[in-house]
Amino acid sequence: MSKPLTADDLLPLVAQLDPQQQLRLAKLALRAAALRGDGDAARYLAAPPTDEELGNDDDGLSWDADGWEGVGEKG
C-alpha cells in the first residue's frame, strides 16, 4: 500500500511552478476548501480582499508618528 502524499511532499513540485501557476494552484486549493464547506475559504471566495485592503502606503510609518511626540519624556 502506498503512503499518502503530504504538503511537504508537494512543496518541491510547487516551487518549480512559475508564479502564475502557483497563484492558480492556490486559488484551486481555496476553491476545494470552500467546496468542503470550510467557513473561511467560502467567505474569502464570496468577498475577496480589494486592492485598497492590500494597498501599500508610500510612507508606512507616518501613521505611527502622530501623537507620540511626548512619550518617554520626564516632566
N, C-alpha and C positions, 0 to 999 in steps of 0.2 A: 504494500500500500504506500502510495507516495505521500510525502509530507506536504501539507497545505502551505501556500506562499504567504509571506508576511509583508508588511510595508517595507521592512528593512531589505527584503529580497528584491523588491521592486525599485528601490531608490537608485541603484546604479543605472537601471534602464531609463528611469525618468530623467536622470541627469544627462543622458545622451540626446534627449529631445531638444529641439530648438525652442526658444521662449514662447513662440506662438502655440506650439503643440503642448507645452507644459500648461499654458493657460487653458487650452481646450480640455486637457485631461482634468484639470482642477474643476472646471465647470461641469464636466460629465460626472465626476465624483460627487459634487454638490447635488446635482440633479438626482443621482442614485440615492443619496441620503434623504432627499426630500420625498422620493417615492416610497421609501421605507417608513416615512412619517416622522422623521426626526424634526422636532419643532424648530430649532434654529435654522436649519438648512431650508426648510419650507418658507420661513419668514424672510430669509435673505433673498430667495428666488422671487418672492412676491413683491418685495420692495428693496432692491439692491441699493447700496450707498450711491449718492450722487457725487459728481466731481467736486462740488463745494465741500462735502463732508471729508473728502480725502485730499483737499487742496493743500498747498504748501505756501505759507506766508513768506514773503521776501525777508522780513525781519521777525523771525520766530520768537525771539526773546523780548520783543518790545512790550508785550502784554505783561510779562513778569516784572518789568521795571517800575510800573506805576504803583505808587503807594508804599514803596519800600525805602524811601529816602532816609527816614529817621530810625530804622530798625538797627539795633545794636549800639546806638549811641547812648551814653550815660547822661543823665541830667535832666 
